[in-house]
Amino acid sequence: MLDEPLSNLDVGLREGLLDMFQELFGETETASLYVTHDPWEAERIASRVVIIEEGRAVFSGGLRDLQADQPSEFARNIHRAMGSKSEKSETE
């Protein structure tokens, strides 16, 4: 279990550790619980995420599968945030 392991790190160290986690999780193919408030971080290292709202799982799957019509407002907000970053990346 990793509880927000990158929350207080500078960008360089954060990127290096994300690369390391991605490689480690891919090589070992073991289940890991990685807690983060950053959906882009979760998308980068996880094939499956669970979005928790008020102690309940409101979405489970790949973040790319998250739809705009989710029953949870919190999940819809994450969908919008993920979409706005994708749109920004495509225009740059």
Buried (B, 14 or more C-beta within 10 A) or exposed (E): EEEEBBEEEEEEEBEEBBEEBEEEBEEEEEEEEBEBEEBEBBBBBBEEBEBEEEEEEBBEEEBEEBEEEBEBEBBBEBBEEBEEEEEEEEEE
